[in-house]
Amino acid sequence: MTNCIILADVLDGLASLEDNSVHLIITSPPYNLEIPYENHTDNLEYSEYLKWMSLVWKECNRILVDGWRLCINIGENKRQNISFPTFAAFIQQCVELKMLYRGTLIWNKNSAANHTAWGSWNNCSNPHVVPRHEYIIVFSKNNFKLEGDRNLCDLSDEGKEFMEYTRSVWNLGTESKTKIGHPAPFPVELPLRLIKFYSYRGNVVLDPFAGSGTVGVAALQLERIFILIEHSKKYVELMKKRIEKSNLFHSENLKVIEILKNREKINSYK
Ligand SMILES: C[S@@+](CC[C@H](N)C(=O)[O-])C[C@H]1O[C@@H](n2cnc3c(N)ncnc32)[C@H](O)[C@@H]1O
């Protein structure tokens, strides 16, 4: 199998993948918070947004190999006085798909951003909670436990990383949008940890909303095979550059496949 970028709408890209063909999915979907993406309007009706996301999780469940894992990164969906319980809705959606809920990691962003939307300053009339964290909700398909070769696991031998990752609060800084050239990248440390914690070397890792390709960069570093789906040509170019810059990468091993609207089947990435 070869590392692969699929330029396509997320549902077309997912439809092109075989049942039981992916071991680990790590993704951060659009949050529906009016982020200025290149060609996605990030302010759908909440119900429409949830319907769309439920179709994505259904496809994710279909293509996961039994026992393998889905990790969804989502923020606290707040707009001024309105809060959408997106994180809770995603858990509900995946549980309804009969996926096994493994728990939630809190990404503590340690962010000292100059946020001043407190609601009522120093007054209990209407104080807002200002999020300094995001969530990573984790599911398994059908089985909690996986047999695998410990020699292909990248957690350090002494158990230090394991101890750190099993604690539910992960302290990780944020990634610079300007440096990466994308409006919402997560830090590479986030997929690096998830890949080490939840997969073995040689496994196939997918990000269906790949953005700047951070999951691909992490997968390469840890000798996993990646599949990245993204519908913006501009971001696909960006992720290609990020991936090609990696010393580990041999360009003949990367395929870029464009799926047009006809949902044609891809077999060539295998
Ligand atoms: C939160 S960003 C992901 C950022 C990524 N984790 C990174 O580190 O760069 C969500 C991405 O989903 C993409 N996207 C939005 N709608 C899509 C669709 N219908 N099909 C495929 N990709 C889509 C956006 O273009 C955006 O790059």
The ligand as a Tripos MOL2 file, in Angstrom:
@<TRIPOS>MOLECULE
LIG
   27    29     1     0     0
SMALL
NO_CHARGES

@<TRIPOS>ATOM
      1 C1        -10.2080   21.7640   10.8180 C.3       1 LIG1
      2 S1         -9.5570   21.6660    9.2000 S.3       1 LIG1
      3 C2         -8.3930   20.3270    9.3670 C.3       1 LIG1
      4 C3         -6.9970   20.8220    9.6830 C.3       1 LIG1
      5 C4         -5.9610   19.7210    9.8050 C.3       1 LIG1
      6 N1         -6.1920   18.9300   11.0040 N.3       1 LIG1
      7 C5         -4.5660   20.3130    9.8340 C.2       1 LIG1
      8 O1         -3.8090   20.0700   10.8050 O.co2     1 LIG1
      9 O2         -4.2190   21.0400    8.9200 O.co2     1 LIG1
     10 C6        -10.8590   20.9680    8.2590 C.3       1 LIG1
     11 C7        -10.5470   20.7610    6.7920 C.3       1 LIG1
     12 O3        -11.6840   20.1250    6.1940 O.3       1 LIG1
     13 C8        -11.7390   20.5550    4.8400 C.3       1 LIG1
     14 N2        -13.1000   20.3060    4.3390 N.ar      1 LIG1
     15 C9        -14.2370   20.9990    4.5990 C.ar      1 LIG1
     16 N3        -15.2890   20.4820    3.9480 N.ar      1 LIG1
     17 C10       -14.8350   19.4210    3.2540 C.ar      1 LIG1
     18 C11       -15.4570   18.4830    2.3830 C.ar      1 LIG1
     19 N4        -16.7630   18.5330    2.0970 N.pl3     1 LIG1
     20 N5        -14.7010   17.5240    1.8400 N.ar      1 LIG1
     21 C12       -13.3560   17.4510    2.1170 C.ar      1 LIG1
     22 N6        -12.7000   18.3210    2.9220 N.ar      1 LIG1
     23 C13       -13.4360   19.2990    3.4920 C.ar      1 LIG1
     24 C14       -11.3940   22.0390    4.9020 C.3       1 LIG1
     25 O4        -10.9660   22.4970    3.6180 O.3       1 LIG1
     26 C15       -10.2990   22.0330    5.9710 C.3       1 LIG1
     27 O5         -9.0240   22.0040    5.3960 O.3       1 LIG1
@<TRIPOS>BOND
     1     1     2 1
     2     2     3 1
     3     2    10 1
     4     3     4 1
     5     4     5 1
     6     5     6 1
     7     5     7 1
     8     7     8 2
     9     7     9 1
    10    10    11 1
    11    11    12 1
    12    11    26 1
    13    12    13 1
    14    13    14 1
    15    13    24 1
    16    14    15 ar
    17    14    23 ar
    18    15    16 ar
    19    16    17 ar
    20    17    18 ar
    21    17    23 ar
    22    18    19 1
    23    18    20 ar
    24    20    21 ar
    25    21    22 ar
    26    22    23 ar
    27    24    25 1
    28    24    26 1
    29    26    27 1
@<TRIPOS>SUBSTRUCTURE
     1 LIG1         1 GROUP 0 **** ****
